[in-house]
């Protein structure tokens, strides 16, 4: 059985993938290697993890406006997340997701607690829904 939650569309699109959760906000500028998608910010929950093709779940973005262009660059390199789920998508992440055509949904207040690393989800950002896919 699958479970679907509703959020708000930030950047339209549909993607499925494995969840990677950060309980901490993310600043993409200086935090992610655009060539590999590896998270390189020191002392962050995701340090050493690869975000490429993952459904990245985090509360909100933080930091420099250059982060928008980092998200866009990750998408262009094929090393960006498959989709983004936030509690609150601020303008930096929203702009990057829209420019990079990365499906993005927010308004899911308990996303960081609801989803776990390794869960498989389908993000239909066009409809504003996230579906936790049942294990086969």
PyMOL commands that set and color helices and strands:
alter all, ss='L'
color gray80, all
select helices_A, chain A and resi 66-77+91-100+111-114
alter helices_A, ss='H'
color red, helices_A
select strands_A, chain A and resi 3-6+8-11+14-22+55-58+83-86+103-106+120-124+129-132
alter strands_A, ss='S'
color yellow, strands_A
deselect
rebuild
show_as cartoon
